[in-house]
Amino acid sequence: MFESLKKKIGKFKKSVDEIILTQEKKEVTIKETTSKETPVKRPVKNIKVKDKIKSIIVDREIIIDEKTIKEPLLELEMALLESDVAIDVAEEIISTIQTDLIGTKRKLRERSENIVEDALKDALLKVVSFNPLDFDEVINVAEKPVHIVFIGVNGTGKTTTIAKIADRLKKQNHSVVIAAADTFRAGAIEQIEHHAEKLGIKIIKHQQGADPAAVAYDSIEYAKARHIDVVLTDTAGRMHTNINLMDQLKKICRITPPDLVIFVDEAIAGNDAVERATLFNKTVPFNGSILTKIDADAKGGAAISIAHATSKPILFLGTGQEYKDLEKFNPDWLIKRLLTT
């Protein structure tokens, strides 16, 4: 996964290292008198020429300046944009890397890749670590039944994701009931019912075309009467522009207030997923997102951008079609895969 972006990040690390090594060869011959003869433009952070010369001659170190990394940073920004990283996210990543690198000292003949990689880690973690939310902790401490509503557009793996969450909760010894509140799409009730039967989980359903808020309400009442821990409510896939379906979704949340609203989209949708998440969050604010098909995502842009764009955390990543293929999101897990070439 993320092969395209991993290669581009690797190229950036190598490029900066090569440029700094070239700079080292040139600057080790600098004499202190040079600063008096040749005016040198001061880069960001006011790195004075005398400080650079002292660093090289006395401390035997090289100071990384703005000029050194300007071109590699421009190339990295283009690489991020080509990998479907949102523009504002790419700009923040570049700004963080620039701030971290400029003025950094390193010993002569020391490889700079570690310094560059630390700057990359810092920048990437900054954009994906938004308002962390521990799903398992919410389930454990919230008053029962815990009501979770899943939202998103059609065809992104929302129903399968609900089944994966149900399987995860069941393995953690939580009792679960599924509310088949997607009464709009033909075959939707049968699809979620198929998963429920495989998992041995009770499903509450009405006829197609019924009020989905009524399905959610009945599911909550069923859970209360039988002391069931969690209600997972499937909703019709919709675009934010479908006013009727969005009003329907708002009604579900009004009549049966959820403890969590989770947005589901596919990682391979790239910037489309980021845009949809942003628009959904404005209409029906959610608590976090789940990205499906992460195993097929060569670019990685959505995984980096979606948390930053919505200021809401990524909770899980779908890594395959099996129920077990659900990875609890850990920013370090993502960064490690992006930086390991």
C-alpha positions in Angstrom: 0.0 0.0 0.0 1.0 3.7 -0.5 3.7 2.5 -2.9 3.6 5.7 -5.0 3.9 8.1 -2.1 6.5 5.9 -0.3 8.8 6.1 -3.4 8.4 9.9 -3.6 9.2 10.3 0.1 12.2 8.1 -0.3 13.4 10.1 -3.3 13.0 13.3 -1.2 15.1 11.9 1.7 17.8 10.8 -0.8 17.8 14.1 -2.6 18.3 16.2 0.5 21.1 13.9 1.7 22.9 14.2 -1.6 22.6 17.9 -1.7 23.8 18.3 1.9 26.8 16.0 1.1 27.6 18.2 -1.9 27.3 21.3 0.3 29.7 19.7 2.8 32.4 19.2 0.2 32.1 22.8 -0.8 32.0 24.4 2.6 34.8 22.5 4.4 37.2 24.6 2.4 35.7 27.9 3.7 38.1 30.1 5.6 37.0 32.6 8.2 38.2 35.5 6.0 35.7 34.5 3.3 32.9 36.1 5.2 34.6 39.5 5.0 35.1 39.3 1.2 31.9 37.8 0.0 28.5 39.1 1.1 26.2 36.1 1.9 22.4 36.4 2.0 21.0 35.4 5.3 18.5 32.5 5.1 15.5 31.9 7.4 16.2 31.7 11.1 19.0 34.3 10.7 21.8 31.8 10.4 24.8 34.2 10.3 27.7 33.5 8.0 30.1 33.6 11.0 28.0 30.9 12.7 28.2 28.7 9.6 32.0 29.1 9.4 32.5 28.5 13.1 30.3 25.4 12.8 32.4 24.1 10.0 35.9 25.0 11.2 35.6 24.8 14.9 32.7 22.4 15.6 33.1 20.4 12.4 29.4 20.6 11.7 27.2 21.7 8.7 24.1 23.9 9.2 21.2 23.1 6.9 19.9 26.3 5.4 16.9 27.4 3.3 18.7 27.4 0.0 20.0 23.8 0.5 16.5 22.3 0.8 14.4 24.7 -1.3 14.4 22.5 -4.5 13.8 19.2 -2.7 10.9 20.7 -0.8 9.3 22.0 -4.0 9.6 18.5 -5.5 8.1 16.9 -2.3 5.2 19.3 -2.4 4.4 18.3 -6.0 4.8 14.6 -5.0 2.3 15.1 -2.2 -0.2 16.8 -4.4 0.2 14.1 -7.1 -0.5 11.5 -4.3 -3.9 13.2 -3.6 -2.8 15.0 -0.5 -5.0 18.0 0.0 -3.3 21.4 -0.9 -3.6 22.9 2.6 -2.3 19.6 4.1 0.7 19.5 1.7 1.5 23.1 2.5 1.5 22.4 6.3 3.7 19.4 5.8 6.2 21.4 3.8 6.1 24.2 6.3 6.7 21.9 9.3 9.6 20.1 7.5 11.2 23.5 6.6 10.9 24.8 10.2 12.4 21.6 11.5 15.3 21.3 9.1 16.5 24.9 8.6 19.1 25.7 11.2 19.7 22.0 12.0 23.3 21.1 12.6 24.9 17.8 11.7 28.4 16.4 12.0 30.6 16.4 8.9 30.4 13.1 7.0 27.3 12.1 9.0 24.4 10.9 6.8 21.5 13.4 7.0 18.8 10.9 6.3 18.0 10.5 10.0 17.5 14.2 10.4 15.3 14.4 7.3 13.3 11.4 8.4 12.7 12.9 11.8 11.4 16.1 10.2 9.1 14.0 7.9 7.7 12.1 10.9 7.1 15.3 12.8 5.2 16.8 9.8 3.1 13.7 9.0 2.2 13.1 12.6 1.1 16.7 12.9 -1.5 16.4 10.1 -2.9 13.0 11.0 -3.0 13.2 14.8 -6.2 15.2 15.3 -8.3 14.9 18.5 -7.5 11.3 19.2 -10.5 9.1 20.2 -10.2 5.6 21.5 -13.2 3.6 20.1 -12.7 0.7 22.5 -12.6 3.1 25.5 -15.8 4.8 24.4 -17.6 1.4 24.2 -16.3 0.4 27.6 -17.2 3.5 29.6 -20.4 4.8 27.8 -23.8 4.1 29.2 -25.4 1.1 27.6 -26.7 0.6 25.0 -24.0 2.5 23.0 -25.6 3.8 19.8 -23.3 4.1 16.8 -24.5 5.5 13.5 -22.6 4.9 10.3 -22.8 7.4 7.4 -21.3 7.8 4.0 -21.9 7.5 0.2 -22.8 4.3 -1.6 -20.3 1.7 -2.7 -17.6 2.6 -0.1 -17.8 -0.6 2.0 -20.0 0.8 4.7 -22.1 -2.3 5.3 -19.1 -4.6 5.3 -17.4 -2.2 7.7 -20.3 -2.4 10.1 -20.0 -6.2 10.0 -16.3 -5.9 10.8 -17.1 -3.7 13.8 -19.8 -6.1 14.9 -17.3 -9.0 14.7 -14.7 -7.0 16.7 -17.2 -6.1 19.4 -18.4 -9.6 19.7 -14.8 -10.9 20.1 -14.4 -8.4 22.9 -17.5 -10.0 24.6 -19.9 -7.1 23.9 -23.4 -8.0 22.9 -24.5 -6.4 19.6 -27.7 -5.7 17.6 -27.7 -4.2 14.1 -30.3 -1.7 12.9 -31.0 -2.1 9.2 -31.9 1.5 8.7 -31.0 1.6 5.1 -34.5 1.2 3.9 -33.8 3.2 0.7 -31.5 1.1 -1.4 -32.8 -2.1 -2.9 -31.1 -5.1 -1.4 -29.5 -3.2 1.4 -31.5 -4.9 4.1 -30.7 -8.4 2.6 -27.0 -7.4 2.5 -26.7 -6.5 6.1 -28.9 -9.4 7.1 -26.5 -11.8 5.4 -23.6 -10.5 7.5 -25.7 -10.6 10.7 -26.6 -14.3 10.1 -22.9 -15.2 9.4 -21.9 -13.5 12.7 -24.8 -14.8 14.7 -26.0 -11.3 15.5 -29.6 -10.1 15.9 -30.8 -7.7 13.3 -33.8 -5.3 13.5 -35.5 -4.5 10.2 -38.6 -3.1 8.7 -39.9 -3.2 5.1 -38.0 -1.4 2.3 -39.2 2.2 2.2 -40.0 2.4 5.9 -38.9 5.3 8.1 -35.3 4.6 9.0 -35.6 6.6 12.3 -38.3 4.1 13.4 -35.9 1.2 12.7 -33.2 2.9 14.8 -35.7 3.6 17.6 -37.0 0.0 17.7 -33.4 -1.3 17.8 -32.5 0.9 20.8 -35.7 -0.2 22.6 -34.8 -3.9 21.8 -31.3 -3.3 23.2 -32.6 -1.7 26.4 -35.1 -4.5 27.0 -32.5 -7.2 26.6 -29.5 -5.3 28.1 -27.5 -5.4 24.8 -24.3 -3.4 24.9 -24.1 -1.8 21.4 -26.5 -0.8 18.6 -24.9 -0.4 15.1 -27.1 1.5 12.8 -26.7 1.2 9.1 -27.9 4.1 7.0 -28.6 4.7 3.4 -25.5 5.8 1.4 -26.1 9.4 0.2 -24.5 12.5 -1.1 -24.6 15.6 1.0 -26.6 17.2 -1.8 -29.5 14.8 -1.4 -31.6 17.0 0.9 -34.3 14.4 1.6 -31.8 11.7 2.6 -29.8 14.2 4.7 -32.9 15.3 6.5 -33.7 11.6 7.1 -30.2 11.2 8.6 -30.7 14.2 10.8 -34.0 12.7 12.0 -32.3 9.4 13.0 -29.8 11.4 15.1 -32.6 13.5 16.6 -34.9 10.7 17.6 -32.2 8.2 18.7 -29.2 10.4 19.6 -26.0 8.5 18.8 -23.0 8.2 21.1 -20.8 8.0 18.0 -21.4 9.0 14.3 -18.8 7.4 12.1 -18.1 8.4 8.5 -17.0 5.6 6.1 -15.3 6.1 2.8 -12.7 4.4 0.7 -9.0 5.4 0.8 -8.6 4.9 -3.0 -11.1 7.8 -3.6 -8.3 10.2 -2.7 -9.3 13.8 -2.7 -13.0 12.9 -3.4 -13.1 11.1 -0.1 -11.5 14.2 1.6 -14.1 16.5 0.0 -17.0 14.2 0.9 -15.8 13.9 4.5 -15.6 17.7 4.8 -19.1 18.2 3.4 -20.7 15.5 5.5 -19.0 16.8 8.6 -20.6 20.2 8.0 -24.1 18.8 7.5 -24.0 15.9 10.0 -21.0 16.3 12.3 -19.3 13.0 12.9 -16.9 11.8 15.6 -14.4 10.0 13.4 -13.9 8.2 10.2 -13.1 4.7 8.9 -11.1 4.4 5.6 -11.8 1.2 3.6 -9.7 -0.5 0.9 -6.5 0.9 2.4 -4.7 -2.2 1.1 -5.4 -1.1 -2.5 -4.3 2.5 -1.9 -1.1 3.2 -3.7 -1.2 7.0 -3.2 -2.0 7.4 0.5 -3.4 11.0 0.1 -6.8 10.4 1.8 -5.2 8.6 4.8 -3.0 11.7 5.3 -5.6 14.4 4.5 -8.9 13.3 5.9 -8.2 13.8 9.6 -6.7 17.2 9.0 -9.5 18.3 6.7 -12.3 17.4 9.2 -10.3 17.9 12.5 -11.7 14.4 13.4 -9.6 11.3 13.9 -9.4 8.2 11.8 -10.6 5.3 13.9 -10.0 2.3 11.8 -8.5 1.2 8.4 -10.1 -1.5 6.3 -7.3 -3.7 5.0 -9.2 -6.5 3.2 -12.5 -8.2 2.7 -12.5 -10.6 5.8 -14.1 -9.6 9.0 -10.7 -9.6 10.7 -9.3 -7.1 8.2 -9.9 -4.0 10.3 -6.8 -2.2 11.7 -7.3 0.2 14.6 -5.7 3.4 13.4 -2.4 4.3 14.9 -0.6 7.4 13.4 2.8 5.7 14.0 1.6 2.6 12.0 0.8 4.9 9.0 4.0 6.9 9.2 6.1 3.8 9.5 4.6 2.4 6.3 5.1 5.7 4.4 8.7 6.1 5.5 9.8 2.4 5.0 11.0 1.9 1.5 
